[in-house]
Amino acid sequence: MQMNTPPRSTIRLTRRGRIALIATGAVVAGTAVAVPLLTLADGDEEKPTTLVIPEGWRASQVYTAVDKALALPAGTTRKSLDKARLKLPNDAEGNPEGYLYPATYPLQEQSTPEQLLSLMVDTANKKFNGAPIAAGAQRNAMNVYQAVTIASIVQAEAATKEDMGKVARVVFNRLERGMPLQMDSTLNYALNRTTLNTTVSDTRIDSPYNSYQRMGLPPTPIDNPGEEAVRAAINPTPGDWLYFVTVKPGDTRFTADYAEHQRNVAEFNARQRSASPSRG
């Protein structure tokens, strides 16, 4: 997919289905879902026997968790990538993002970062290269790596598992129409953050992960998606949606009509203002 710079748009699709209207300066916020890193209590001599990798963690979070689980100096796991000789797709160019499969992994007395990373990637390959996922990707005119990349966006953007198929459809609809994805989740990845507040200056950063300025998918996945997100990426819910916004928890509204979308955003902003404490 072409990675040229499109004209500026007045619509921007944001993380967790949030939309902001740049032209009017409206800001739309959302609620972050925080997942704690695996940690050991101070003075706890008992070593963990398993390592849990949650859905949606970035590779950087996985590296930190492995370091802590194995009681290694910070940065050890990241430095072990070259020695791990991970069996990644050619498109990944050595970057395991998207292929550190979310699961519970056993920890042995002699476990090493290389062994754990290899186990995660091998698990991902078994999941992703099986007939259902591979056939689903082909059915949608993409390769498996592209499907995993879309799944990573779905994982980051969908407020609920039920919304995943619709978010995937928005991604497909925008790609098919030659529209930039304009997702805050890709900006957050570029900036190595998880904030839900995106500024206009953020949308102008020079990065291949800036889906406001670059066409097509980002060059790699932006997290490590779970099974539901991958299934949504190869089986998007039928629909013509181009926009979505979470008006309130449990109420994400999808539409193809910009005017309707503006009304949804206005309702969201009104709720945010009424929920904010008044200033004296």
C-alpha positions as CSV (number, residue, x, y, z in Angstrom):
1,M,0.0,0.0,0.0
2,Q,1.2,3.5,-0.9
3,M,2.8,5.5,1.9
4,N,2.4,8.9,0.4
5,T,1.1,12.0,2.2
6,P,-2.6,12.7,1.6
7,P,-4.3,16.1,1.8
8,R,-5.2,17.1,5.3
9,S,-8.6,15.9,6.4
10,T,-11.0,17.5,8.9
11,I,-12.0,14.2,10.4
12,R,-9.7,12.1,12.5
13,L,-10.4,8.6,13.7
14,T,-9.1,8.1,17.2
15,R,-8.3,5.4,19.7
16,R,-11.1,3.5,21.3
17,G,-13.4,4.8,18.6
18,R,-13.0,8.5,19.6
19,I,-13.3,11.2,16.9
20,A,-12.1,14.7,17.1
21,L,-13.1,17.4,14.7
22,I,-9.9,19.3,13.9
23,A,-11.7,22.0,12.0
24,T,-13.8,23.0,15.0
25,G,-11.2,22.3,17.6
26,A,-13.4,19.8,19.5
27,V,-11.6,17.4,21.7
28,V,-12.9,13.9,22.4
29,A,-11.6,11.9,25.3
30,G,-12.1,8.3,26.4
31,T,-11.3,5.9,29.1
32,A,-8.1,3.9,29.0
33,V,-7.9,0.3,30.0
34,A,-4.7,-0.2,32.1
35,V,-3.1,-3.7,32.4
36,P,-0.4,-3.9,35.0
37,L,3.0,-5.4,34.2
38,L,4.0,-8.6,35.9
39,T,5.8,-7.7,39.1
40,L,7.1,-9.4,42.1
41,A,6.6,-8.0,45.6
42,D,9.7,-6.6,47.3
43,G,11.4,-9.3,49.3
44,D,9.4,-12.1,47.6
45,E,11.8,-15.0,47.2
46,E,9.4,-17.3,45.4
47,K,9.9,-17.1,41.6
48,P,6.9,-17.1,39.3
49,T,6.2,-20.3,37.5
50,T,4.3,-18.7,34.6
51,L,4.4,-15.5,32.6
52,V,1.1,-14.1,31.4
53,I,1.1,-11.9,28.3
54,P,-2.2,-10.0,28.0
55,E,-3.9,-9.2,24.7
56,G,-2.8,-5.9,23.3
57,W,0.5,-5.5,25.0
58,R,3.3,-4.0,22.9
59,A,6.6,-5.7,22.4
60,S,8.2,-3.2,24.8
61,Q,5.9,-4.3,27.6
62,V,6.6,-8.0,26.9
63,Y,10.3,-7.3,27.1
64,T,9.9,-5.6,30.5
65,A,7.7,-8.4,31.8
66,V,10.3,-11.1,30.8
67,D,13.1,-9.1,32.4
68,K,11.1,-9.0,35.7
69,A,10.0,-12.6,35.5
70,L,13.5,-13.8,35.1
71,A,15.0,-11.3,37.5
72,L,17.2,-9.8,34.7
73,P,18.6,-6.3,34.4
74,A,16.2,-4.0,32.5
75,G,16.8,-4.1,28.7
76,T,18.2,-7.7,28.7
77,T,15.4,-9.2,26.8
78,R,15.3,-6.5,24.1
79,K,19.1,-7.0,23.6
80,S,18.5,-10.8,23.2
81,L,16.5,-10.4,19.9
82,D,19.4,-11.1,17.6
83,K,20.4,-14.2,19.5
84,A,16.8,-15.5,19.6
85,R,16.7,-16.1,15.8
86,L,13.0,-15.7,15.8
87,K,11.0,-17.3,12.9
88,L,9.2,-14.2,11.8
89,P,7.6,-13.4,8.4
90,N,9.9,-11.6,5.9
91,D,7.6,-8.6,6.1
92,A,8.5,-8.2,9.8
93,E,12.1,-7.5,9.0
94,G,13.1,-8.9,12.3
95,N,10.6,-6.9,14.4
96,P,8.5,-9.3,16.5
97,E,5.7,-6.8,17.2
98,G,2.4,-8.6,16.6
99,Y,4.0,-12.1,17.0
100,L,4.6,-12.2,20.7
101,Y,1.4,-14.1,21.2
102,P,-0.8,-13.3,24.2
103,A,-0.9,-16.4,26.4
104,T,0.3,-18.0,29.6
105,Y,3.8,-19.4,29.3
106,P,5.6,-21.7,31.7
107,L,8.8,-20.5,33.4
108,Q,11.5,-23.1,34.1
109,E,14.5,-22.7,36.4
110,Q,16.8,-22.2,33.4
111,S,14.4,-20.2,31.2
112,T,16.1,-17.6,29.0
113,P,14.7,-14.6,27.2
114,E,15.5,-16.2,23.9
115,Q,13.5,-19.3,24.8
116,L,10.5,-17.4,25.9
117,L,10.5,-15.1,22.9
118,S,10.9,-18.1,20.5
119,L,8.0,-19.8,22.3
120,M,5.8,-16.8,21.8
121,V,6.6,-16.4,18.1
122,D,6.2,-20.1,17.5
123,T,2.8,-20.0,19.1
124,A,1.8,-17.0,16.9
125,N,2.9,-18.8,13.8
126,K,0.9,-21.9,14.7
127,K,-2.2,-19.7,15.3
128,F,-1.8,-17.3,12.3
129,N,-0.6,-19.7,9.7
130,G,-3.3,-22.3,10.3
131,A,-6.0,-22.8,7.6
132,P,-8.7,-20.5,9.1
133,I,-6.5,-17.4,9.5
134,A,-4.4,-17.9,6.3
135,A,-7.5,-18.6,4.2
136,G,-9.4,-15.6,5.8
137,A,-6.5,-13.3,4.9
138,Q,-6.4,-14.6,1.4
139,R,-10.2,-14.2,1.1
140,N,-9.8,-10.5,1.9
141,A,-6.9,-10.0,-0.6
142,M,-4.2,-9.6,2.0
143,N,-1.4,-11.7,3.5
144,V,-1.3,-13.0,7.0
145,Y,1.1,-10.2,8.2
146,Q,-1.3,-7.5,7.0
147,A,-4.2,-9.4,8.8
148,V,-2.2,-9.3,12.0
149,T,-1.5,-5.6,11.5
150,I,-5.2,-4.9,11.1
151,A,-5.9,-7.1,14.1
152,S,-3.5,-5.0,16.2
153,I,-5.4,-1.8,15.3
154,V,-8.7,-3.5,16.2
155,Q,-7.3,-4.7,19.5
156,A,-6.2,-1.1,20.3
157,E,-9.3,0.7,19.1
158,A,-12.3,-1.5,19.9
159,A,-14.0,-0.7,23.2
160,T,-15.5,-4.2,23.5
161,K,-15.0,-7.5,21.9
162,E,-18.5,-7.1,20.3
163,D,-17.2,-3.9,18.5
164,M,-14.1,-5.6,17.1
165,G,-15.8,-6.7,13.8
166,K,-17.2,-3.3,13.2
167,V,-13.9,-1.6,13.9
168,A,-12.3,-4.0,11.4
169,R,-14.9,-3.1,8.8
170,V,-14.2,0.6,9.3
171,V,-10.5,-0.1,8.6
172,F,-11.4,-2.1,5.4
173,N,-13.9,0.6,4.2
174,R,-11.3,3.4,4.7
175,L,-8.6,1.4,2.9
176,E,-10.9,0.5,0.0
177,R,-11.9,4.2,-0.4
178,G,-8.3,5.4,-0.3
179,M,-8.9,7.3,2.9
180,P,-6.2,7.6,5.6
181,L,-7.0,5.5,8.7
182,Q,-6.5,8.4,11.1
183,M,-6.2,6.3,14.2
184,D,-4.8,7.6,17.5
185,S,-3.6,4.1,18.3
186,T,-1.0,4.3,15.6
187,L,0.2,7.8,16.8
188,N,0.5,6.5,20.3
189,Y,2.7,3.7,19.1
190,A,4.9,6.1,17.2
191,L,5.2,8.3,20.3
192,N,5.6,5.3,22.7
193,R,2.7,6.3,24.9
194,T,-0.9,5.3,25.8
195,T,-2.5,8.7,26.3
196,L,-6.0,9.3,25.0
197,N,-5.4,13.0,24.3
198,T,-4.2,13.7,20.8
199,T,-3.3,17.2,19.6
200,V,-3.2,18.6,16.1
201,S,0.6,18.8,16.4
202,D,0.6,15.0,17.2
203,T,-1.1,14.3,13.8
204,R,1.8,16.1,12.0
205,I,4.7,14.0,13.4
206,D,7.0,12.5,10.8
207,S,6.5,8.8,11.3
208,P,5.5,5.8,9.1
209,Y,3.0,5.1,11.9
210,N,1.3,8.4,11.5
211,S,-2.0,7.2,9.9
212,Y,-3.2,10.8,9.6
213,Q,-0.5,11.7,7.1
214,R,0.3,8.3,5.6
215,M,-1.9,6.1,3.5
216,G,-2.5,2.4,4.0
217,L,-1.5,0.3,7.0
218,P,1.4,1.0,9.4
219,P,4.6,-0.8,8.5
220,T,4.2,-3.3,11.4
221,P,1.5,-4.3,13.9
222,I,1.2,-1.8,16.8
223,D,0.7,-4.4,19.5
224,N,0.2,-8.2,20.0
225,P,-3.4,-8.9,19.2
226,G,-5.5,-11.8,20.7
227,E,-7.6,-14.4,18.9
228,E,-10.8,-12.3,18.8
229,A,-9.1,-9.4,17.2
230,V,-7.4,-11.6,14.6
231,R,-10.8,-13.3,13.8
232,A,-12.4,-9.8,13.4
233,A,-9.6,-8.8,11.0
234,I,-10.4,-11.7,8.6
235,N,-14.2,-11.7,9.2
236,P,-15.2,-8.0,9.5
237,T,-18.8,-7.4,10.3
238,P,-20.7,-6.4,7.1
239,G,-21.5,-2.7,7.0
240,D,-20.7,0.7,5.3
241,W,-19.3,2.5,8.4
242,L,-16.6,5.0,8.1
243,Y,-16.7,6.7,11.5
244,F,-17.2,5.6,15.1
245,V,-17.3,7.2,18.5
246,T,-17.8,5.9,22.0
247,V,-20.5,8.3,23.3
248,K,-20.4,6.6,26.7
249,P,-19.2,3.2,28.1
250,G,-21.0,0.5,26.3
251,D,-22.4,2.8,23.6
252,T,-20.1,3.0,20.6
253,R,-21.9,4.3,17.5
254,F,-20.8,3.5,14.0
255,T,-22.0,5.4,10.9
256,A,-21.3,6.1,7.3
257,D,-23.0,9.5,7.5
258,Y,-20.8,12.4,8.5
259,A,-23.7,14.5,9.7
260,E,-24.9,11.7,12.0
261,H,-21.4,11.3,13.2
262,Q,-21.1,15.0,14.1
263,R,-24.3,14.6,16.2
264,N,-22.8,11.7,18.0
265,V,-19.6,13.6,18.7
266,A,-21.6,16.6,19.9
267,E,-23.5,14.3,22.3
268,F,-20.3,12.8,23.6
269,N,-18.7,16.3,24.1
270,A,-21.9,17.4,26.0
271,R,-21.6,14.4,28.3
272,Q,-17.9,15.2,28.9
273,R,-18.7,18.8,29.8
274,S,-21.5,17.8,32.2
275,A,-19.2,15.2,33.8
276,S,-16.3,17.7,34.3
277,P,-16.2,19.5,37.7
278,S,-17.1,23.2,37.3
279,R,-14.3,25.7,37.8
280,G,-14.8,28.6,40.2
